[in-house]
Amino acid sequence: MIATLENQDNVNGQVLYIAMELSNKTWTLGFSNNSKIRQVSIEAGDWLGFDRAVECAKTKLYLPVTCPSYSCYEAGRDGFWIHRELTAKGINNRVIDSSSIEVNRRKRRVKSDGIDVKAMLRLLERYLSGEKGVMQVVRIPTEAEEDQRRLHRERGRLLKERGAHSARIQSLLVLHGIRITVNKGFINELSRYRHVGEDLKAELQREYTRYDLVDKQIKGLELGQKERVKQADNLALEQINQLMLLKGVGWQSSWVLVMEFFSWRDFKNRREVGACAGLTPTSYDSGDSQREQGISKAGNKRVRILMVELSWLWLRYQPQSALSQWFEERFGRGGKRMRRIGIVAMARKLLIALWRYLRDGVIPEGAGLKA
């Protein structure tokens, strides 16, 4: 039998594992050779300090300078620019879905950056050794694919901002018993109400100026989106046009579904489609206790909300489709609560049907196309 010393090279000791716990000011780095762990902290974004820490870790852990490095960090506010920087340095990186990380189930548990780093190191080692179920790895979009999501996300924020300005204007007017619609002629109509104080009128005018600015920005974004759809110079825009052929599916819904979901994600089966949108059921079955906990809500929130809205529109504009008939047969005779439960189930089925429509060109059964 040949004894292998800890500081000698062996199969398990030729890899450097790196875990990163990110914060606004500092990054806590954990290094491991599958037996020993080393931790250091550097200033956030200090890549020279990162390179020095990696070199020092290889020396302290008795690893060769040319050994491969594998790293991981949690998906969060920092996005994917760190992943791209690590990849450029030749480090094989994984971005972890934070909700998939194992945690202690005690009511009071100790938590610190150092503990989190050690936990991620253990998960990374197990994941790379073949235990793929210990954590969920996030699919990384390209820079172009990530940039394509900016238009509809900005539009969504602007819609909320415009609604807030409109609600503020109407609330101020209700104090004087005035109920008018906020539109282009708002300022002229406001001048007719003489019992409104001058300071309130000035505040309303400033509020309307902000409302009008946001409204113009929304219309500008929508115009830009429509122009891109007309050009259709890439796969994503072609998919938008394909979805728009179905009755009940508008251009804005098509845009969000494609840019957030279908254009850059590689789904292998229908289960992955439903799980990525958080529309899969979560049953609880332990001993004699059996109950349904509802959908997981662990996926893309924008797509999940949109699919519920789109399902109601599908019932209205595609009443002869197999999905609409299935819904009416199973939930149509129930009350409001049953229909609300059923529409979530239909949202998952409709999302899978749209995925098959874009991937294979299979039109949902019984669905009609626009003229």
N, C-alpha and C positions, 0 to 999 in steps of 0.2 A: 504494500500500500504506500502511495506517495503522499506525504503531508504537504499541503499548500499553505504557505504563510499568508497572513492577512495583507501584507504590503506587496505581495507578488502578483503578477498579472495572471488572471484566470478568466474563464468565459464570462462569469457573472460580474467581474470587476472591471470590464472594459467599457462600461457605459456610464456617462454622467447624467444623473437625473436632476432636473431643475424645476422648482415650483416657485411661483411668484405671487405674492399677496400685495395687491396694488392699492394705493391710497393717493390722496391729492398731493401730499408732501413727500412721503417716503415709500419706497418699495422694499418689502421684506423678502429676501431671497433664501431659498432652502436648497441645499445640494446634498446628493446622496450617491453612494456607489453600491447601493443595495445592502449595505451593512452598517455604515456610519453616516451620520447626518451632520451637516455644517450649516449654520445660519449667519447671515449678515444683513445689514440694512444699508441702502444707498438712497441718495436723493432721487425723487421721481424724475424720470426722463434722462438720468445721467448714464448714457450708454458707455462712456469711457470707464466710469466706475463699475458698470456691469461687466465689461470685458476683463477688468482687473480682478473682479470677484470670481469670475469663471476660471481664470488662470490660477488664482490662488487656491481655489477649491480642488482643481485637478492635482495640484502639488500636495495639499494637505490630505487628500483622499487616495494618494498613491496611484493616480491614473495617468496614462500617457497623454501627452499634449494633443495627439491626433485622434484620441478616442471620440466616438460619436456622442452627441449631446441631445437629450430629449427634454423638452420643457412643457409646462402647462400653466395656465392661469384661468381665473373665472371670467366668464363673459359679464360685461357690465358697462359702466359709463365710458371707459376708455376705448371701447369698440375693438377694431381689428388692426389698427395701425401698429400696435406692438407685435402682433402676430407676423405682420409683413416684415417688420424690422428684424425679428428673430430669424425668420426664414432667410432673409438676405445674408445673415451671419452664418448660415449653414446649420442652424439648430432646427431640429424636427419638433415643431410645436403643436400642442393641442389646446384648443379653447374649450373649457368645460362649462356645461350648463350647471349653474350654481344650485339649482333645485335638485339635481341628481346626486349631490355630494352627501355621503353618509354622515349623520350627526348622532350624538348621544341623546337617548330618549329621556334622560332624567329631567325633572322639572327645573332644577338649577344646575347648570353645567358651566364649567369654566370655558371662556372663549377669549382668545388673543390671536394676534397675527402669527405668532410663533406656532401656536397649536394648529391653526389653519394650514400653515405651510407644511407642517409634518403630515397632516391628514392628506393633503394633496399629493405629497411625495409618495405616500403609501398607495394611494389610488393609482398614480401614474405607473408605479412599479408593477402593480397587479394587472393594470390594463395592458401594458406592453408585454407581460408574460402570458397573455392569452385570455384573461378574464374580462371580456368586453362588456359584461353587464354591470361592472362596478361603477361606471360613470357614463354620462352621455356627452359625446363630443359634438360641438356646434359646427354646422356647415358654414364655411367661410366664403362669402361672396367676393368677386373680384372688385377692384376699385370702380370700374364702369358700372357693374351691377349694383353696387352700393350707392353710387351717385344717382342712378335712375329712380331711386325711391324718394328723392328729395322733393320733387314737385308735389306729389299728392300728400305727403306728410306736412309740407308747409301750408298747402291749401286747407288741410284739416285744422291746423292751428289758427289760421286766419278766419275760418268759418266760426270757430268758437269766440274769437276776439270780436268779430263783427256782431255776433249775437249778444255779447256782453255790452257793447256800446249801445245797441238798439234797446236792450232791456233797461239800461241806465236812463236813456232819454225818456222812455215811456214811464218809468217809475217817477221821475222828476215831474212829469206833466200830470200824472195822476194826483199829485199833491194839490193841484188846483182844479181837479175835476175835468181835465182835458184828456181825451183819448183820440189820438191821431196816429196814422201810419207813418213810419219813417221811410221816406222816399226822396226823390230828387226835388220835389216841391216843398220839402219840409220847412225850409227857412222862410219862404214866402208865406206859408200858411201860419207859421208861428207869429209873424208880425201882426196878424189880425187880432191876437189876444192881448188886449191892452191891460188887463188886470194882472198879467204876469210881470214880476219885477224885472228891472233892468239887469241886475246881477244874475238872476236865474236865466234870463235870455242869453247873456254872455256865456254862461256855463254851458247852456244847451248848444250854442253855436260852436264852441270849442269841441264839445263831445261829438257833434255831427261832423265836424272837420275830420276828426280821427276816424269816425265811421265811414265817411266817404273815401278816405285814403285807403283803408283796408278793403273796401268794396272794389275799388279800382285795381288793387293788387290781385284780388281773387279773380276778377275778370281777365286780367292779363295772364295769370297762370293758366286759366282754363283755355284761353286762346292759344297759348303756346302748346298745351297738351294736344289740342285738336289738330294743330298744324303738324305736329310730329306723327300723329296717327295717320294723317293723310299721306305723308311721305313713306311711312312703313319701310324704313331702310335697314331694319334688323329683325331678328327673330321675335323679340319681345313685342314689338309693334305689330308684327304680323299676327301674333297670338291675340292681341287686343282686337284687331279687326275680325278675327275668326270668332271670338266670343260674342262680338256685337251682332253677329248674324242671327243669334238666338233671340226669340221674342222674350221680352221681360228683362233682358240684360243690357244695361246702358253702357255708355262709353266710360263713365267714371268708375262704375263697378268693375268693368273689364280691366281698366287701368290698374286698379288696386290689386285685383287678384293676380294679374300677370307680374307686376313689379314686385309685389310682396311675396309671391308664392310660386307661381308656375315657371317663370322664365329662368330661374337660376337654381332651383332645388331639383335634385335628382331622386324622385320617389321610385321605390322598387315595387311597392304594392299599395293596395287601398288602405291597409292598416297604418302605414306611414303617413298617408295623406290626412286621415282623420286625426291621428295623434299630433301631427305638426300644427294643426289648427286648434288643438285642445278640445275636440268634440267627441272624444272617446269616453265610454262609460267607465265608472270606477266603482265596481261592486265590492262590498265588504262581506266576506264569507268566512267566518271563524267559529268553529263549533256549531252551536245551535243558533248563533246570531248571523242572520243573513239580511242584508239591506242594500239598496242602491244609493250611492252617495252623490249622484249627479255626474256631469261631465268633468273631465280633469281640469280644464281651463289652463293647461300648461303650455299651450302653443301660442301662435300669433294672434294677439288680441284683435287687431284690426280686421283680419280675415274672418275671425269667429263672429264678430259683431256684424260684419257685412253679409255673411252667409245667412244669418237669421233674417236680416232685412230682405235679402234677395229671395229667400224661400217664400216669404209672403207675396212678393211680386210674381214669383213663379206660379203660385196657386191662382193668381188673378189672370195672368197672360198666357199660361200654358195649362188650362183646365183639362185638356184631353191627354196630357202626358201620363205615363205610367206612374211617375212620382206623385203627381197631384191626385190621381185616383187612389193610390195606396194611402195617402194621407187622409182623404175623405172617408175611405172605407174604415180606417182604423181609429181616427181621431175626430172626424167630422161631426159625429153624433154626440160627442161629449161636450162638456161645458168649456168655459174660457180657460180654466186651468189645464184641462186635458189638451186643448189645442196649443197652448204655450209649451207644454212638454213635447208634444208631437212635432212642433215646428223645429225644435233643436235636432231631433232625430232626422227630420227631413233635410236639415241643413248639411248634416254629414253626408247623407246619400247624394245630395245635389252636388256637393263639392267633389265627391269621387266621380260622379258622372261627368262633370266639367273637365276634370283631369283626364279621363279617358277620351273625351271629345278632342282635347288639344293634343294628346299624345298619339292616339290611333285614328282620329277623325270619325269616331263612332258617335253619331248624334244620339242624345238621350232618347230613350224609347218613347215614341208618341209626341215628341217635341216638334214645334213648328218653327220655321225660319222666317225671317222678315222678308218682305217683298224686295 
